[in-house]
Amino acid sequence: MTPLERPVALVAEDARASWVLGARDDVAPAVRASGPAQALALVLWRRVAPDHADGLAVEGDAAALRTALAARLTP
């Protein structure tokens, strides 16, 4: 994925794992989405909207998350 103007932090709390979509060295994530790995997967594969994903918490700029999800996540 190419760097995003506003990167997104993803935290799978049950898997004790985290990632940053569109990471850039000079920019901190604009939003953090955290919750069960299943909820994150459903959101990333566009099966469920972030505000309808069970157990998912979005902190920060929700528009940054929507922009990242609208971008192509895979090559």
N, CA and C atoms as an extended XYZ file, in Angstrom:
225
Properties=species:S:1:pos:R:3:atomname:S:1:resname:S:1:resid:I:1 pbc="F F F"
N         0.843       -1.168        0.000 N   MET     1
C         0.000        0.000        0.000 CA  MET     1
C         0.894        1.238        0.000 C   MET     1
N         0.515        2.200       -0.777 N   THR     2
C         1.274        3.448       -0.801 CA  THR     2
C         0.998        4.228        0.485 C   THR     2
N         1.926        5.092        0.865 N   PRO     3
C         1.713        5.882        2.077 CA  PRO     3
C         0.444        6.727        1.968 C   PRO     3
N        -0.244        6.854        3.075 N   LEU     4
C        -1.449        7.670        3.143 CA  LEU     4
C        -1.118        9.019        3.747 C   LEU     4
N        -1.863       10.028        3.362 N   GLU     5
C        -1.688       11.348        3.956 CA  GLU     5
C        -1.956       11.276        5.454 C   GLU     5
N        -2.967       10.446        5.824 N   ARG     6
C        -3.319       10.253        7.234 CA  ARG     6
C        -3.354        8.748        7.517 C   ARG     6
N        -2.235        8.170        7.979 N   PRO     7
C        -2.171        6.737        8.259 CA  PRO     7
C        -3.184        6.299        9.312 C   PRO     7
N        -3.461        5.000        9.320 N   VAL     8
C        -4.464        4.401       10.203 CA  VAL     8
C        -3.820        3.288       11.027 C   VAL     8
N        -3.935        3.363       12.336 N   ALA     9
C        -3.452        2.300       13.217 CA  ALA     9
C        -4.572        1.285       13.430 C   ALA     9
N        -4.235        0.014       13.290 N   LEU    10
C        -5.172       -1.080       13.531 CA  LEU    10
C        -4.629       -1.929       14.669 C   LEU    10
N        -5.476       -2.234       15.633 N   VAL    11
C        -5.046       -3.027       16.788 CA  VAL    11
C        -6.022       -4.182       16.984 C   VAL    11
N        -5.521       -5.400       16.808 N   ALA    12
C        -6.312       -6.606       17.071 CA  ALA    12
C        -6.013       -7.007       18.511 C   ALA    12
N        -6.879       -6.574       19.408 N   GLU    13
C        -6.605       -6.756       20.836 CA  GLU    13
C        -6.545       -8.219       21.245 C   GLU    13
N        -7.384       -9.062       20.663 N   ASP    14
C        -7.384      -10.476       21.043 CA  ASP    14
C        -6.179      -11.225       20.490 C   ASP    14
N        -5.580      -10.717       19.427 N   ALA    15
C        -4.409      -11.366       18.825 CA  ALA    15
C        -3.108      -10.703       19.274 C   ALA    15
N        -3.240       -9.644       20.073 N   ARG    16
C        -2.060       -8.892       20.535 CA  ARG    16
C        -1.166       -8.496       19.364 C   ARG    16
N        -1.802       -7.932       18.323 N   ALA    17
C        -1.067       -7.513       17.132 CA  ALA    17
C        -1.553       -6.138       16.698 C   ALA    17
N        -0.678       -5.399       16.033 N   SER    18
C        -1.061       -4.090       15.516 CA  SER    18
C        -0.325       -3.807       14.215 C   SER    18
N        -0.925       -2.946       13.402 N   TRP    19
C        -0.382       -2.559       12.112 CA  TRP    19
C        -0.708       -1.095       11.886 C   TRP    19
N         0.006       -0.486       10.950 N   VAL    20
C        -0.327        0.870       10.516 CA  VAL    20
C        -0.481        0.840        9.004 C   VAL    20
N        -1.684        1.159        8.536 N   LEU    21
C        -1.943        1.234        7.100 CA  LEU    21
C        -1.410        2.548        6.566 C   LEU    21
N        -0.675        2.462        5.460 N   GLY    22
C        -0.164        3.672        4.825 CA  GLY    22
C         0.858        4.403        5.657 C   GLY    22
N         1.656        3.650        6.413 N   ALA    23
C         2.620        4.245        7.342 CA  ALA    23
C         3.622        5.140        6.632 C   ALA    23
N         3.943        6.225        7.307 N   ARG    24
C         4.989        7.153        6.869 CA  ARG    24
C         5.828        7.485        8.084 C   ARG    24
N         7.139        7.616        7.882 N   ASP    25
C         8.042        7.900        8.998 CA  ASP    25
C         7.744        9.228        9.682 C   ASP    25
N         7.265       10.193        8.914 N   ASP    26
C         7.111       11.539        9.462 CA  ASP    26
C         5.687       11.876        9.912 C   ASP    26
N         4.765       10.902        9.869 N   VAL    27
C         3.367       11.186       10.202 CA  VAL    27
C         2.824       10.138       11.172 C   VAL    27
N         2.271       10.592       12.276 N   ALA    28
C         1.638        9.682       13.236 CA  ALA    28
C         0.253        9.301       12.712 C   ALA    28
N        -0.254        8.128       13.076 N   PRO    29
C        -1.605        7.746       12.648 CA  PRO    29
C        -2.650        8.779       13.082 C   PRO    29
N        -3.590        9.055       12.198 N   ALA    30
C        -4.652       10.018       12.466 CA  ALA    30
C        -5.818        9.387       13.207 C   ALA    30
N        -5.892        8.051       13.149 N   VAL    31
C        -7.009        7.335       13.755 CA  VAL    31
C        -6.522        5.969       14.212 C   VAL    31
N        -7.179        5.448       15.232 N   ARG    32
C        -6.857        4.110       15.749 CA  ARG    32
C        -8.153        3.318       15.803 C   ARG    32
N        -8.155        2.177       15.113 N   ALA    33
C        -9.294        1.265       15.164 CA  ALA    33
C        -8.837        0.029       15.930 C   ALA    33
N        -9.512       -0.276       17.017 N   SER    34
C        -9.100       -1.415       17.835 CA  SER    34
C       -10.300       -2.281       18.188 C   SER    34
N       -10.018       -3.567       18.336 N   GLY    35
C       -11.066       -4.508       18.685 CA  GLY    35
C       -10.642       -5.914       18.315 C   GLY    35
N       -11.592       -6.832       18.255 N   PRO    36
C       -11.277       -8.213       17.904 CA  PRO    36
C       -10.759       -8.311       16.467 C   PRO    36
N        -9.856       -9.248       16.233 N   ALA    37
C        -9.303       -9.454       14.895 CA  ALA    37
C       -10.409       -9.702       13.865 C   ALA    37
N       -11.446      -10.423       14.248 N   GLN    38
C       -12.540      -10.705       13.327 CA  GLN    38
C       -13.227       -9.417       12.869 C   GLN    38
N       -13.454       -8.495       13.780 N   ALA    39
C       -14.093       -7.225       13.421 CA  ALA    39
C       -13.212       -6.428       12.470 C   ALA    39
N       -11.910       -6.391       12.755 N   LEU    40
C       -10.993       -5.688       11.865 CA  LEU    40
C       -10.981       -6.307       10.471 C   LEU    40
N       -10.953       -7.624       10.401 N   ALA    41
C       -10.951       -8.308        9.105 CA  ALA    41
C       -12.217       -7.988        8.318 C   ALA    41
N       -13.354       -8.024        8.980 N   LEU    42
C       -14.609       -7.727        8.297 CA  LEU    42
C       -14.628       -6.294        7.754 C   LEU    42
N       -14.073       -5.371        8.505 N   VAL    43
C       -14.018       -3.981        8.060 CA  VAL    43
C       -13.044       -3.833        6.891 C   VAL    43
N       -11.857       -4.435        7.013 N   LEU    44
C       -10.855       -4.317        5.947 CA  LEU    44
C       -11.315       -4.936        4.634 C   LEU    44
N       -12.086       -6.000        4.710 N   TRP    45
C       -12.601       -6.654        3.495 CA  TRP    45
C       -13.948       -6.064        3.076 C   TRP    45
N       -14.322       -4.960        3.709 N   ARG    46
C       -15.540       -4.209        3.370 CA  ARG    46
C       -16.813       -5.041        3.478 C   ARG    46
N       -16.833       -5.953        4.427 N   ARG    47
C       -18.031       -6.755        4.687 CA  ARG    47
C       -18.955       -6.056        5.677 C   ARG    47
N       -18.346       -5.198        6.527 N   VAL    48
C       -19.088       -4.477        7.561 CA  VAL    48
C       -18.495       -3.066        7.659 C   VAL    48
N       -19.351       -2.082        7.837 N   ALA    49
C       -18.874       -0.709        8.050 CA  ALA    49
C       -18.265       -0.606        9.449 C   ALA    49
N       -17.265        0.236        9.618 N   PRO    50
C       -16.619        0.354       10.937 CA  PRO    50
C       -17.598        0.634       12.076 C   PRO    50
N       -18.628        1.427       11.815 N   ASP    51
C       -19.565        1.748       12.888 CA  ASP    51
C       -20.569        0.634       13.170 C   ASP    51
N       -20.516       -0.451       12.391 N   HIS    52
C       -21.388       -1.603       12.624 CA  HIS    52
C       -20.612       -2.868       13.014 C   HIS    52
N       -19.302       -2.756       13.156 N   ALA    53
C       -18.476       -3.911       13.514 CA  ALA    53
C       -18.526       -4.132       15.021 C   ALA    53
N       -18.927       -5.330       15.432 N   ASP    54
C       -19.038       -5.659       16.860 CA  ASP    54
C       -17.695       -5.531       17.574 C   ASP    54
N       -17.672       -4.710       18.606 N   GLY    55
C       -16.491       -4.586       19.453 CA  GLY    55
C       -15.409       -3.675       18.914 C   GLY    55
N       -15.646       -3.023       17.777 N   LEU    56
C       -14.621       -2.153       17.195 CA  LEU    56
C       -14.757       -0.739       17.745 C   LEU    56
N       -13.654       -0.196       18.231 N   ALA    57
C       -13.616        1.179       18.723 CA  ALA    57
C       -12.760        2.008       17.775 C   ALA    57
N       -13.261        3.162       17.385 N   VAL    58
C       -12.531        4.067       16.502 CA  VAL    58
C       -12.249        5.342       17.282 C   VAL    58
N       -10.964        5.646       17.419 N   GLU    59
C       -10.536        6.836       18.159 CA  GLU    59
C        -9.730        7.726       17.235 C   GLU    59
N       -10.118        8.983       17.148 N   GLY    60
C        -9.408        9.911       16.279 CA  GLY    60
C       -10.273       10.298       15.095 C   GLY    60
N        -9.633       10.570       13.978 N   ASP    61
C       -10.297       11.079       12.784 CA  ASP    61
C       -10.935        9.937       11.984 C   ASP    61
N       -12.230        9.723       12.178 N   ALA    62
C       -12.937        8.645       11.486 CA  ALA    62
C       -12.900        8.826        9.968 C   ALA    62
N       -12.800       10.060        9.496 N   ALA    63
C       -12.710       10.307        8.054 CA  ALA    63
C       -11.424        9.708        7.482 C   ALA    63
N       -10.355        9.702        8.261 N   ALA    64
C        -9.098        9.095        7.814 CA  ALA    64
C        -9.271        7.591        7.623 C   ALA    64
N       -10.028        6.965        8.503 N   LEU    65
C       -10.312        5.537        8.365 CA  LEU    65
C       -11.133        5.284        7.105 C   LEU    65
N       -12.170        6.083        6.876 N   ARG    66
C       -12.995        5.919        5.663 CA  ARG    66
C       -12.162        6.104        4.401 C   ARG    66
N       -11.257        7.076        4.402 N   THR    67
C       -10.398        7.320        3.241 CA  THR    67
C        -9.479        6.121        2.990 C   THR    67
N        -8.900        5.588        4.050 N   ALA    68
C        -8.011        4.425        3.905 CA  ALA    68
C        -8.783        3.225        3.385 C   ALA    68
N        -9.982        3.017        3.889 N   LEU    69
C       -10.787        1.870        3.452 CA  LEU    69
C       -11.239        2.013        2.006 C   LEU    69
N       -11.351        3.238        1.526 N   ALA    70
C       -11.740        3.459        0.137 CA  ALA    70
C       -10.564        3.245       -0.822 C   ALA    70
N        -9.343        3.284       -0.291 N   ALA    71
C        -8.146        3.087       -1.105 CA  ALA    71
C        -7.929        1.593       -1.372 C   ALA    71
N        -7.124        1.320       -2.360 N   ARG    72
C        -6.777       -0.074       -2.658 CA  ARG    72
C        -5.797       -0.565       -1.595 C   ARG    72
N        -6.172       -1.605       -0.871 N   LEU    73
C        -5.338       -2.107        0.232 CA  LEU    73
C        -4.363       -3.190       -0.205 C   LEU    73
N        -4.603       -3.803       -1.354 N   THR    74
C        -3.725       -4.865       -1.837 CA  THR    74
C        -3.147       -4.473       -3.192 C   THR    74
N        -1.989       -5.036       -3.539 N   PRO    75
C        -1.377       -4.693       -4.829 CA  PRO    75
C        -2.194       -5.190       -6.012 C   PRO    75
